[in-house]
């Protein structure tokens, strides 16, 4: 099952050349378990900063994040690492696949990092690649795959350890319109069929059709929810 996410009064400040920059200014957000949510906004609106904080990759300057009522912002760095390894999958704009590894090896490597039982890894990696439509491409390296296929491998890698949440940061930014729709539809299907909470960022208004809820960010604040 997916996880419920709640962010309370999240503030994130940075210091750049001695100047205080407010990236997030008092964000409050609730995401229901098993839903597919899009964070929409222009570059610099704060959506990537927010997704990093919700996913435990960054810490807020102020505020709290709860996952299924557990405050992850109160965890130590080791505790957050453990939380991410067990409960979260990430898909990034840059797919970050290991170029020397095949699609199968990339997914298998992620399972090893997550501590997945060795005797189950092979079947699970193949199962996930089949689920994203790559059963005939599992032994191809990233250089032998299209951009859309590489992003499908990234999705397979993200779901492999059976996380409760997937955070996808601009996963379609480097794809054409057709492949973008395919990836969004894949994430939507993953959310509904596997009961995973999916939180995706985008600046593309053509992709909003798939979301259960859309949060629009501007200048570090949520200005609209639908």
Buried (B, 14 or more C-beta within 10 A) or exposed (E): EBBBBBBBEBBBBEEEEEEEEBBBBBBEBEBBBBBBBBBBBEEEBBBBBBBBBBBBBBBBEEBBBBBBEEEBBEBEEEEBEBBBBEBBBBBBBEBEBEEEBBBBBBBBBBBEEBEBEEEEBEEBBBBBBEBBBBEEBBEBBBEEBEBBBBBBBBBBBBBBBBBBBBBBBBBBBBBEEEBBBBBBEBBBBBBBEBEBBBBBBBBBEEBBEBBBBBBBBBBBBBEEEE
